Amino acid sequence: MNFVKILLFSVAIAIIFIGCQTEKKSPILDEVITKDNISKLTGKISSDKTFSREEIDLFATSLARMVINKDTVIGKTIAQIMDKERELMRNNSMTNLSSSLARFEILQNHQFKYIGLIPKDDAQEPMDIIVYEMTNTSDKEIRNIAGSLQFRNPLNQAVIKLYNLNTADLLKDQTIKPKETKKFAYPFRHDNANVRDSIMRISKNLHALWTPSTIEYSDGTVIKLPEETK
């Protein structure tokens, strides 16, 4: 019995010791950067084994970004600079997560099928009609699905043509009901002087890539991919 108590006590002490070792942080983190000490930081950090490799990478990344943005590091502690970088990285990660979740939800709630391109030259101006099908795989009526349809060369994946499809333009006041499939014919002006337009009519083996960006339901719910910042 005494042996068991001693063993448990030893384990507890070991856990506390390891925890203290893990939580130990470098005193350099609280050092304020000045014009006089900035050149000495490399040596200090190099000799301080409690300043982890992850912290070194984070500090270097934050300094590089601040130089590009012409932000000053003078008067700030190393910890403050790193905390600002952590916040920026978290915000970027949340933006990526939001975009991924929105893209996943949009893709889960519809199916797109490209049917073909129909030339129409008997109108006042020549047109290329993009024919496609949309299937509502959600449990709500869909008012609109918008996105881009790219056509690529199968040999080098070069983009030949991109069409922006806004299905609401064709639906008007109608909706796509749950489990319903509707066929659409979206007209685009054909330019005889445009080589890419000619390729679209001649080529039969281009890869069609549908990239949805927005889905809107009849109840007013809108799922939209975040706009990319430039």
Buried (B, 14 or more C-beta within 10 A) or exposed (E): EEEEEEEEEEEEEEEEEEEEEEEEEBEBBEBEBEEEEEEEBEEBBEEBEEBEEEBEEBBEBBBEBBEEEEEEBEEBBBBBBBBBBEEEEEEEEEEEEEBEEBBEEBBEBBEBEBBEBEEEEEEEEBBBBBBBEBBBBBEBBBBBBBBEBBBBBEEEEEEBBEBEBBBBEBBEEEBBEBEEEBEBEBBBEBEEEEEEBEBBBEBEEBEBBBBBBBBBBBEEEEBEBEEEEE
